[in-house]
Amino acid sequence: MLIVGNILVSEDILEKKFVCDLNACKGACCVQGDAGAPLLDEETGILEEEYENFKSYLRPEGVEAVSRDGVFTIDSDGDLVTPLVGNKECAYTIFDSKGIASCGIEKAWLAGKTAFRKPISCHLYPIRVKQLVDIEALNYHSWDICKPACQCGSSLEVPVYRFLKDALIRAYGDFWFAQLEEIAQEWNKQKND
């Protein structure tokens, strides 16, 4: 683990290669799993405030799930998560004509209809954030459904942290990301020496 500012960062985030290949995986991370997407406490209030702004971008099944379960739920571990449609995809998932899953909230955000882009856990994926006693730790999450993303990232030589630049800046700021890039360059230099 490396320390960047006041955040622990797994070396895998600098070393592993990753670029989403939606044509291969079809956005399976929005559909598979045993619970909805993790939410921060403050995101639950944002979802409640912004719901009407992005509701029209959701599928009827998603709207029904939100009507039934609320804009967030609590999973079996006691964590705040997005609701699910039929114990499968996130209620905020939409599908295009090719069957590729994406986020209805983000589609509304791209159209300028909501100020909320999407849950930060989704934006940061495949990075998972773990809150330790007095520090956050960023870890790379390996999932079989992301093998195409790893292959694509390897062929393009794009490390996880570069692929997630926008998300990391959203979460931790420009200055923090600049520190991460500087540490990554030094780390790569030492690794190659």
Residue, then its C-alpha position, 0 to 999 in steps of 0.5 A: m500500500l502507498i500513502v497519497g495525501n491521507i489515503l491508502v492506495s493499493e499498488d494494484i491501482l497503479e499496476k493493473k490495467f483496466v478500460c471498460d469494454l462495454n461491448a464485451c461485458k454489456g455493463a454486467c457490473c450494473v446487473q450482477g452481484d448480491a446487493g445494490a451499489p454501495l452508497l455514502d450516507e450523504e448520497t441517500g439524501i441526494l438521491e431523495e432530493e434529485y429523484e424526480n429530476f432523473k426518474s423519467y430516465l429510468r425503466p418502469e421496473g426501476v421506478e417500481a422498485v424505487s416506489r416499493d423499496g425507496v431510493f436506497t435500501i439496507d443490505s444484509d450487511g447493514d450497508l446503504v445500497t441502491p435498490l434492485v429490480g427482482n434481486k438482479e440489476c440496480a433499479y437505476t440501470i437502463f439498457d440500450s438497444k444492444g442490451i448494454a446496461s448503463c446508469g439512468i442517473e448518469k444519462a440524466w446528468l449528461a442531459g443536464k437534468t440532475a446535479f448528481r452524476k451517479p453513486i461514487s462507488c459506481h464511478l470509482y469501480p473497479i476501485r472499492v473504498k474501505q473506511l478504516v479507523d482513521i483513514e480510507a483505503l482504496n483497493y482494486h476489486s477483481w471480478d471475472i466479469c471485468k476480464p474484457a476490461c483488463q484485456c482492453g486496458s492491457s492492450l491500451e496500456v492504461p492503468v486503473y488510476r488513469f482510467l478512473k481519473d475523473a472519478l478519482i478527481r470527483a472523490y478526492g480533488d485535482f491536487w490529490f490526483a496530481q499527487l497520485e500521478e507523481i507517486a505512480q511515476e516514481w513507483n513505476k520508475q523504481k519498479n523498472d530500475 
